[in-house]
Amino acid sequence: MMRGLEQVSPGSQLFIYPMASGGSGTTDVAVRLAKGRVYRETIPVPGHRPREVKWALLPDGTAIFDAIDAMGSPDGPARLTRTYTNSQPLGEMLQRLSSKNVQRIAVALGDVLAADSGMGLLQVFGVTARDEAGRALSTGPRPLLHVDQVDFSGLTLPRVPLIGLCDQMVSWSERVQQEDFRLDLIHGGLAAASGRYADSLSEHIRVPLADLSTTGAGGGIGMALAFMGAQFQPGATFLAELGSLQEKLWDVDWVITGSSTLDAQSDLFKTGGGRRNSLGRSSRWPIH
């Protein structure tokens, strides 16, 4: 795009600003914008070999990583290519980073759909799901079907604030209705089981998690993070603030963005959090 503009408008001053919407590549963009330092952490993965996960420490003390790196390759049915049946690896990564000298942890939740309602993530922090006989259940969507009670006595929350970076702002109730996340296609009765688990979490903290506008991020991951007190932000907005995009745009006449699709999500979450609100004093609309 820049080479084309240079040919048709050779006298214009052009600059490229990298952007992501909160999915894969968000950590790389954050490092490029803030000059952070990249590290790697090896975490255990149930039933698989340990996984090496890339994360970065930004100058302000923020540790950031992409959820998809921690989760690995999708393990859901073929027709649900972005679906994961166990969110435990993400919990392992959060626990590792919370023990380090960081000010906060930001996790990019885009490109991931967790079908276990975040149960695996919360088990890492001491939330135990039990069946009718009081036996502790393992991780994954199948054990979720047999949850009768949830034990919070072992809950230990991270010592640092958590931030969920979203590529879309949608509640858990709305998320399970979308075509790419039909829980009943993964296993019969899973949608109802997820709802019961969500009710247990909501009752414990006295907050209706399933209806919050951010709990659908990453599938059940958003609900689990909200239970842990995480704040949420569009990934594009986070990166725009990180790189002082608004200051850079004071004297810019045109903003041209590229996206794989042109829809409401592109406008709200892939161009810095909205049109005029994110583009400083410029009176012109960005061109997609």
KATATA-V209137 format. One line per field, one symbol per residue. phi: phi as a letter, one per 20 degrees, with the letter a starting at -180 (. if undefined). psi: psi as a letter, one per 40 degrees, with the letter a starting at -180 (. if undefined). burial: I if it has 24 or more other C-alpha atoms within 12 Angstrom, else O. A space follows every 10 residues. Layout:
phi->???
psi->???
burial->???
This chain:
phi->.ffffffecf eeedbddfbb dodgnfffff fffdmfdecc cedfcgmcfg dedebcdege neecbegfff emfgceggfd fdedebeggf ffffffffee eceacdceef mcceedmmff ffffenedec efenefeeeo fffgfdfdbc ddfefcfged fdceedebdb ffgfffeffe befffeagnf ffffffffff ffffdlcfgf dffdfefmmf ffffffgenf ecbggffgff ffelffffeg deecdddcbf cdbffffecc cnnpeffddm efeeefee
psi->dddddddege eihiihhiii eeaheddddd dddefihhih hhiihheiii hhhhiihide ehhiihdddd daiieiideg eehieheddd dddddddeei gidihhhhei ehhheefedd ddddeehhhi adeehhiaii dddddehdih hedehhiiei iihhhieihi iddddeeide fhdeddhhed dddddddddd ddddefhgdd eieeeehfbe dddddddeei iiihdddddd ddefdddded ehdhhhihid ihadddddee ffficddefb eheiiih.
burial->OOOOOOOOOO OOOOOOIIII IIIIIIIIII IIIIOIIIOO IOIIIOOOOO IOIIIIIIOO OIIIIIIIII IIIIIIOOOI OIIIIIIIII IIIIIIIIOO OIOIIIIIII IIIIIIIIII IIIIIIIIII OOOOOOIIII IIIIIIIIII IIOOOOIIOI IIIIIIIIII IIIIIIOOOI IIIIOIIOOI IIIIIIIIII IIOOOOOIII IIIIIIIIII IIIIIIIIII IIIIIIIIII OIIOIIOOIO OOOIIIIOOO OOOOIIIIII IIIIIOOIII OOOOOIOO
